[in-house]
Amino acid sequence: MQTAPYSLLDQALIPALKKRQEESLYRVRKVLASPQGIVVQIDGESYLSYCSNDYLGLANHPHVVAAFQRAAGVYGVGSGAAHLISGHNAAHQALEEELAEFTDRPRALLFCSGYMANLGTISALLNRSDAVFEDRLNHASLLDAGRHSGARFQRYPHLDIHSLTKRLTASQARRKLIVTDSVFSMDGDIAPLAALAECAKQHNAWLMVDDAHGLGVLGHHGGGSSEHYSLSVNEVPILMATLGKAFGVYGAFVAGSKALIETLIQQARTYIYTTALPPAIAEASRASLRIVKAEQWRRDKLTNRITQFRNGAQQLGFELLASSTPIQALIVGDNQQALSISQRLFEQGFLVSAIRSPTVPKGTARLRITLSAIHTEQQVNQLLSALESFS
Ligand SMILES: *Cc1c(COP(=O)(O)O)cnc(C)c1O
């Protein structure tokens, strides 16, 4: 950081940064010199990574890389414009059609990121006359979207359908939207989507599910939470998922009825006022989709690693949250403690992130360990051995 005299701007910013540092909340980035994968390179050293969302090991898969390269040769790099101007390419169109079929929805619409999909969708559907009901532990992008929409914003206790029902009953809003993560990003547990769909039906509410951590991972064909629970477009009319996690690429989409998608094309500002994804990204996602559908062994292997990790961590006496998904949270409690364990694991060659408040509620700081289909049994054992000294 530069030395004094500070500009007026920096004079205002520096005390807040110092305070963050004192509270162990200061965030720093690690610079990877390698592709995403199980073994990553940082500052010339190799680390075993347990913190990416590349659950199926597709981010650096040769078919996905080749599709990206080939498409760059055909379509170039930049999309050049927003979708509604001249940026909507045949690659985007094909991917949208394939994603609609994959999720068993009439239509799908690509967004540049999950954050933008959530912000654009909720804001396009609701205004001040409406109400939005969100699980307390929803992803930040959903919470921000709910607040941004101008609708009356209510958070219900995690998974608490009883509390949600009371709130829905009391609401006089024109439109009522229930919004939930399918797999909660910091806890790894799965929302009771069938019960939520039933609750929505009884109260004339709409249900929106964010399947960022479910797509590719849940369901016999990787179709995500709606396949896992067999929920049709009538039960989950607004389905959102991302392509940057299990798909290993980038971007996101919303799937639903033709009327929903046409409404978003007309009204979702994060769709309209932004440059379309590079077509090569769409082609890479199409290659990923083919692997997701064809290679069930990836999900089977992932399940084995999850079971292995949970059994091992429980034997070591760790407090694990109930989760059958690749997101496994070891609750530590204190921010400083979580950070210190993460740092000591790093010194031993393991990349495990410490998640602190405000990302998770105060007092529930944790190690967030994510597993991938391409972790070997031996690698998971190595992590368990390293964790032993902290149990
Ligand atoms: C990652 C994530 C998002 C945001 O998706 P991006 O494509 O990374 O912007 C939204 N919702 C959930 C639940 C997520 O985990």
The ligand as a Tripos MOL2 file, in Angstrom:
@<TRIPOS>MOLECULE
LIG
   15    15     1     0     0
SMALL
NO_CHARGES

@<TRIPOS>ATOM
      1 C1        -22.2520  -19.5380   -7.6250 C.3       1 LIG1
      2 C2        -23.6740  -19.2770   -7.3570 C.ar      1 LIG1
      3 C3        -24.3780  -18.2770   -8.0260 C.ar      1 LIG1
      4 C4        -23.6880  -17.3070   -8.9330 C.3       1 LIG1
      5 O1        -23.3320  -17.8850  -10.1300 O.3       1 LIG1
      6 P1        -22.1650  -17.2430  -10.9820 P.3       1 LIG1
      7 O2        -22.3330  -17.8120  -12.3360 O.co2     1 LIG1
      8 O3        -20.8950  -17.6340  -10.3140 O.co2     1 LIG1
      9 O4        -22.3820  -15.7610  -10.9390 O.co2     1 LIG1
     10 C5        -25.7250  -18.1640   -7.8020 C.ar      1 LIG1
     11 N1        -26.3670  -18.9760   -6.9440 N.ar      1 LIG1
     12 C6        -25.7180  -19.9330   -6.2540 C.ar      1 LIG1
     13 C7        -26.4760  -20.7920   -5.3140 C.3       1 LIG1
     14 C8        -24.3590  -20.0980   -6.4380 C.ar      1 LIG1
     15 O5        -23.7050  -21.0310   -5.7380 O.3       1 LIG1
@<TRIPOS>BOND
     1     1     2 1
     2     2     3 ar
     3     2    14 ar
     4     3     4 1
     5     3    10 ar
     6     4     5 1
     7     5     6 1
     8     6     7 2
     9     6     8 1
    10     6     9 1
    11    10    11 ar
    12    11    12 ar
    13    12    13 1
    14    12    14 ar
    15    14    15 1
@<TRIPOS>SUBSTRUCTURE
     1 LIG1         1 GROUP 0 **** ****
